[in-house]
Amino acid sequence: MTTAGGQDLHTLVLDTLGLAITAGEYPHGSVLRTDEIAQRFDVSRSVVREVIRVMESMRLVESRRRVGVTVRAIEEWNVYDPRVIRWRLAGADRPRQLRSLTVLRSAVEPVAAGLAARNATPEQCAELTECALGMVATSRGHQLEEYLRHDIAFHRVVLNASGNEMFARLGDVVAEILTGRTHHQVMFDDPDPAAVTLHVQVAEAVREGDAARAEAITREIAVGALAELDVLAPDPAH
């Protein structure tokens, strides 16, 4: 079933409740009543049950007999779930969440780039170069959506080419971080030219098998991303 705007009702309910929980509108220990949810959204109980199952899989809530559906503490959430990341980036806690995620990237991606320089196939090297050139081509003229597409693809290739399946699984996480930065205007109108050049240099280092250089340049990209946050999304706690 879909709404008049074509949005799936399941997705509408899930996004609305997910955003509310991650924004703190339902604090830890709050009880969600399935009957009230069904009435609020004018949906069947089966839709509500499916939404609850999805949120349980994210560890946002738990179902308890004689109690109902209870919101879990943030420490228990699956904070790596791309949808949880998306919801948290849409809320008031965006600056802190972006910083946390960018620090994660700075810890993982340089190592992944070094491994990619050792393990990337010729096809992956070619794909990485193509992504970097796509970033260059769309880095001017306010083409942020097109730039984002190439940027996401670039980082996915690096993570996959590392040969480490744990790093590869972070591709969706990184995609949500980059998408959130763009869609919530935590980006300059045009990407930093120096950062774009660094991506090209990473592609070159990977292609040449220079692991130390690939890792060092990727770390420089991460440092630059953190510096951008200081300007565009300062953490009010600091």
Solvent accessible surface area in square Angstrom, and as a share of the most:
residue,aa,sasa,rsa
1,M,178,0.79
2,T,83,0.48
3,T,40,0.23
4,A,120,0.93
5,G,78,0.75
6,G,52,0.50
7,Q,76,0.34
8,D,56,0.29
9,L,19,0.09
10,H,49,0.22
11,T,53,0.31
12,L,56,0.28
13,V,0,0.00
14,L,8,0.04
15,D,38,0.20
16,T,38,0.22
17,L,1,0.00
18,G,0,0.00
19,L,68,0.34
20,A,7,0.05
21,I,2,0.01
22,T,20,0.12
23,A,58,0.45
24,G,45,0.44
25,E,125,0.56
26,Y,60,0.23
27,P,84,0.53
28,H,128,0.57
29,G,39,0.37
30,S,27,0.18
31,V,52,0.30
32,L,9,0.04
33,R,123,0.45
34,T,48,0.28
35,D,76,0.40
36,E,112,0.50
37,I,10,0.05
38,A,13,0.10
39,Q,152,0.68
40,R,140,0.51
41,F,30,0.13
42,D,125,0.65
43,V,16,0.09
44,S,60,0.38
45,R,144,0.53
46,S,61,0.39
47,V,33,0.19
48,V,0,0.00
49,R,126,0.46
50,E,64,0.29
51,V,0,0.00
52,I,10,0.05
53,R,131,0.48
54,V,22,0.13
55,M,0,0.00
56,E,57,0.26
57,S,81,0.52
58,M,0,0.00
59,R,106,0.39
60,L,0,0.00
61,V,1,0.00
62,E,56,0.25
63,S,66,0.43
64,R,121,0.44
65,R,208,0.76
66,R,228,0.83
67,V,57,0.33
68,G,27,0.26
69,V,9,0.05
70,T,9,0.05
71,V,1,0.01
72,R,38,0.14
73,A,17,0.13
74,I,70,0.35
75,E,148,0.66
76,E,65,0.29
77,W,26,0.09
78,N,57,0.29
79,V,53,0.31
80,Y,114,0.43
81,D,17,0.09
82,P,40,0.25
83,R,85,0.31
84,V,0,0.00
85,I,0,0.00
86,R,112,0.41
87,W,7,0.02
88,R,28,0.10
89,L,2,0.01
90,A,44,0.34
91,G,19,0.18
92,A,107,0.83
93,D,57,0.29
94,R,59,0.22
95,P,28,0.18
96,R,117,0.43
97,Q,6,0.03
98,L,0,0.00
99,R,49,0.18
100,S,66,0.42
101,L,12,0.06
102,T,2,0.01
103,V,77,0.44
104,L,44,0.22
105,R,13,0.05
106,S,25,0.16
107,A,65,0.50
108,V,20,0.11
109,E,5,0.02
110,P,0,0.00
111,V,62,0.36
112,A,0,0.00
113,A,0,0.00
114,G,1,0.01
115,L,47,0.23
116,A,0,0.00
117,A,10,0.07
118,R,164,0.60
119,N,76,0.39
120,A,23,0.18
121,T,61,0.36
122,P,107,0.67
123,E,124,0.56
124,Q,44,0.20
125,C,16,0.10
126,A,63,0.49
127,E,82,0.37
128,L,2,0.01
129,T,36,0.21
130,E,124,0.56
131,C,9,0.05
132,A,1,0.01
133,L,104,0.52
134,G,10,0.10
135,M,0,0.00
136,V,70,0.40
137,A,76,0.59
138,T,13,0.07
139,S,10,0.06
140,R,116,0.42
141,G,58,0.55
142,H,129,0.57
143,Q,74,0.33
144,L,39,0.19
145,E,102,0.46
146,E,75,0.34
147,Y,10,0.04
148,L,14,0.07
149,R,136,0.50
150,H,33,0.15
151,D,13,0.06
152,I,32,0.16
153,A,33,0.26
154,F,3,0.01
155,H,4,0.02
156,R,85,0.31
157,V,9,0.05
158,V,4,0.02
159,L,1,0.00
160,N,78,0.40
161,A,3,0.02
162,S,1,0.01
163,G,61,0.59
164,N,49,0.25
165,E,120,0.54
166,M,134,0.60
167,F,37,0.15
168,A,31,0.24
169,R,193,0.71
170,L,31,0.15
171,G,3,0.03
172,D,68,0.35
173,V,6,0.04
174,V,8,0.05
175,A,12,0.09
176,E,24,0.11
177,I,0,0.00
178,L,6,0.03
179,T,32,0.18
180,G,7,0.07
181,R,25,0.09
182,T,13,0.07
183,H,93,0.42
184,H,54,0.24
185,Q,139,0.62
186,V,7,0.04
187,M,27,0.12
188,F,82,0.34
189,D,101,0.52
190,D,33,0.17
191,P,8,0.05
192,D,54,0.28
193,P,74,0.47
194,A,61,0.48
195,A,27,0.21
196,V,7,0.04
197,T,68,0.40
198,L,25,0.13
199,H,9,0.04
200,V,36,0.21
201,Q,55,0.25
202,V,1,0.01
203,A,3,0.02
204,E,56,0.25
205,A,0,0.00
206,V,3,0.02
207,R,119,0.44
208,E,119,0.53
209,G,42,0.41
210,D,55,0.28
211,A,13,0.10
212,A,80,0.62
213,R,86,0.31
214,A,0,0.00
215,E,54,0.24
216,A,58,0.45
217,I,15,0.07
218,T,9,0.05
219,R,101,0.37
220,E,96,0.43
221,I,14,0.07
222,A,7,0.05
223,V,93,0.54
224,G,34,0.33
225,A,10,0.08
226,L,42,0.21
227,A,53,0.41
228,E,27,0.12
229,L,3,0.02
230,D,86,0.44
231,V,103,0.59
232,L,57,0.28
233,A,9,0.07
234,P,81,0.51
235,D,13,0.07
236,P,121,0.76
237,A,83,0.64
238,H,185,0.82
